[in-house]
Amino acid sequence: MGLLAATAALITASPGIAAPVQYYASPAFAGAPAPFSKAVRVGDVLYFSAVIGRSADGKVTGGIDTQTRAAMDDIGATLNTSGSG
Protein backbone atom coordinates (compact mmCIF):
# COMPACT_ATOMS: atom_id res chain seq x y z
CA MET A 1 0.00 0.00 0.00
CA GLY A 2 1.38 3.40 -0.95
CA LEU A 3 1.85 6.23 1.50
CA LEU A 4 -1.13 8.17 0.17
CA ALA A 5 -3.39 5.13 0.34
CA ALA A 6 -2.18 4.38 3.88
CA THR A 7 -2.81 7.99 4.92
CA ALA A 8 -6.28 7.92 3.37
CA ALA A 9 -7.05 4.62 5.10
CA LEU A 10 -5.86 6.01 8.43
CA ILE A 11 -7.97 9.16 8.06
CA THR A 12 -11.08 7.27 7.06
CA ALA A 13 -10.58 4.72 9.86
CA SER A 14 -10.21 7.43 12.52
CA PRO A 15 -13.19 7.83 14.85
CA GLY A 16 -15.29 10.88 14.13
CA ILE A 17 -13.89 11.41 10.62
CA ALA A 18 -16.07 10.32 7.72
CA ALA A 19 -14.24 11.56 4.64
CA PRO A 20 -14.93 9.75 1.37
CA VAL A 21 -11.83 8.48 -0.46
CA GLN A 22 -11.43 8.44 -4.26
CA TYR A 23 -8.43 7.01 -6.12
CA TYR A 24 -7.30 8.23 -9.56
CA ALA A 25 -5.33 5.52 -11.34
CA SER A 26 -1.94 6.16 -12.90
CA PRO A 27 -1.40 5.34 -16.57
CA ALA A 28 0.27 2.05 -17.44
CA PHE A 29 4.03 1.95 -17.95
CA ALA A 30 5.36 -0.41 -20.62
CA GLY A 31 1.95 -2.08 -20.76
CA ALA A 32 1.82 -2.85 -17.02
CA PRO A 33 -0.42 -1.03 -14.54
CA ALA A 34 1.39 1.33 -12.19
CA PRO A 35 1.52 0.16 -8.56
CA PHE A 36 0.28 3.50 -7.20
CA SER A 37 -2.48 6.05 -7.63
CA LYS A 38 -1.84 9.25 -9.54
CA ALA A 39 -3.92 11.11 -6.98
CA VAL A 40 -6.13 10.39 -3.98
CA ARG A 41 -9.00 12.61 -2.86
CA VAL A 42 -9.85 12.49 0.84
CA GLY A 43 -12.84 14.69 1.49
CA ASP A 44 -12.06 18.08 -0.07
CA VAL A 45 -8.29 17.53 -0.36
CA LEU A 46 -6.61 16.09 -3.46
CA TYR A 47 -3.16 14.53 -2.86
CA PHE A 48 -0.85 13.98 -5.85
CA SER A 49 1.77 11.28 -6.25
CA ALA A 50 4.52 10.59 -8.79
CA VAL A 51 4.11 13.72 -10.89
CA ILE A 52 7.12 13.76 -13.19
CA GLY A 53 7.85 15.52 -16.45
CA ARG A 54 7.35 12.67 -18.89
CA SER A 55 5.97 12.73 -22.40
CA ALA A 56 2.83 10.90 -23.57
CA ASP A 57 4.90 7.77 -24.28
CA GLY A 58 6.15 7.70 -20.67
CA LYS A 59 9.70 8.84 -21.40
CA VAL A 60 11.43 11.73 -19.65
CA THR A 61 12.83 13.91 -22.43
CA GLY A 62 14.00 17.47 -22.98
CA GLY A 63 15.32 19.93 -20.46
CA ILE A 64 13.81 21.40 -17.31
CA ASP A 65 11.41 23.60 -19.33
CA THR A 66 9.92 20.65 -21.21
CA GLN A 67 9.74 18.45 -18.12
CA THR A 68 8.14 21.18 -15.99
CA ARG A 69 5.51 21.84 -18.68
CA ALA A 70 4.76 18.09 -18.92
CA ALA A 71 4.42 17.80 -15.12
CA MET A 72 2.10 20.83 -14.93
CA ASP A 73 0.02 19.50 -17.85
CA ASP A 74 -0.29 16.18 -16.00
CA ILE A 75 -1.44 17.97 -12.83
CA GLY A 76 -3.95 20.00 -14.86
CA ALA A 77 -5.35 16.87 -16.49
CA THR A 78 -5.73 15.20 -13.08
CA LEU A 79 -7.45 18.29 -11.69
CA ASN A 80 -9.89 18.23 -14.62
CA THR A 81 -10.53 14.50 -14.22
CA SER A 82 -11.22 14.95 -10.52
CA GLY A 83 -13.60 17.86 -11.12
CA SER A 84 -11.27 20.34 -9.45
CA GLY A 85 -9.91 22.04 -12.57
C-alpha positions as CSV (number, residue, x, y, z in Angstrom):
1,M,0.0,0.0,0.0
2,G,1.4,3.4,-1.0
3,L,1.9,6.2,1.5
4,L,-1.1,8.2,0.2
5,A,-3.4,5.1,0.3
6,A,-2.2,4.4,3.9
7,T,-2.8,8.0,4.9
8,A,-6.3,7.9,3.4
9,A,-7.0,4.6,5.1
10,L,-5.9,6.0,8.4
11,I,-8.0,9.2,8.1
12,T,-11.1,7.3,7.1
13,A,-10.6,4.7,9.9
14,S,-10.2,7.4,12.5
15,P,-13.2,7.8,14.9
16,G,-15.3,10.9,14.1
17,I,-13.9,11.4,10.6
18,A,-16.1,10.3,7.7
19,A,-14.2,11.6,4.6
20,P,-14.9,9.7,1.4
21,V,-11.8,8.5,-0.5
22,Q,-11.4,8.4,-4.3
23,Y,-8.4,7.0,-6.1
24,Y,-7.3,8.2,-9.6
25,A,-5.3,5.5,-11.3
26,S,-1.9,6.2,-12.9
27,P,-1.4,5.3,-16.6
28,A,0.3,2.1,-17.4
29,F,4.0,2.0,-18.0
30,A,5.4,-0.4,-20.6
31,G,1.9,-2.1,-20.8
32,A,1.8,-2.8,-17.0
33,P,-0.4,-1.0,-14.5
34,A,1.4,1.3,-12.2
35,P,1.5,0.2,-8.6
36,F,0.3,3.5,-7.2
37,S,-2.5,6.0,-7.6
38,K,-1.8,9.3,-9.5
39,A,-3.9,11.1,-7.0
40,V,-6.1,10.4,-4.0
41,R,-9.0,12.6,-2.9
42,V,-9.8,12.5,0.8
43,G,-12.8,14.7,1.5
44,D,-12.1,18.1,-0.1
45,V,-8.3,17.5,-0.4
46,L,-6.6,16.1,-3.5
47,Y,-3.2,14.5,-2.9
48,F,-0.8,14.0,-5.9
49,S,1.8,11.3,-6.3
50,A,4.5,10.6,-8.8
51,V,4.1,13.7,-10.9
52,I,7.1,13.8,-13.2
53,G,7.8,15.5,-16.5
54,R,7.3,12.7,-18.9
55,S,6.0,12.7,-22.4
56,A,2.8,10.9,-23.6
57,D,4.9,7.8,-24.3
58,G,6.2,7.7,-20.7
59,K,9.7,8.8,-21.4
60,V,11.4,11.7,-19.7
61,T,12.8,13.9,-22.4
62,G,14.0,17.5,-23.0
63,G,15.3,19.9,-20.5
64,I,13.8,21.4,-17.3
65,D,11.4,23.6,-19.3
66,T,9.9,20.6,-21.2
67,Q,9.7,18.4,-18.1
68,T,8.1,21.2,-16.0
69,R,5.5,21.8,-18.7
70,A,4.8,18.1,-18.9
71,A,4.4,17.8,-15.1
72,M,2.1,20.8,-14.9
73,D,0.0,19.5,-17.8
74,D,-0.3,16.2,-16.0
75,I,-1.4,18.0,-12.8
76,G,-3.9,20.0,-14.9
77,A,-5.4,16.9,-16.5
78,T,-5.7,15.2,-13.1
79,L,-7.5,18.3,-11.7
80,N,-9.9,18.2,-14.6
81,T,-10.5,14.5,-14.2
82,S,-11.2,15.0,-10.5
83,G,-13.6,17.9,-11.1
84,S,-11.3,20.3,-9.5
85,G,-9.9,22.0,-12.6
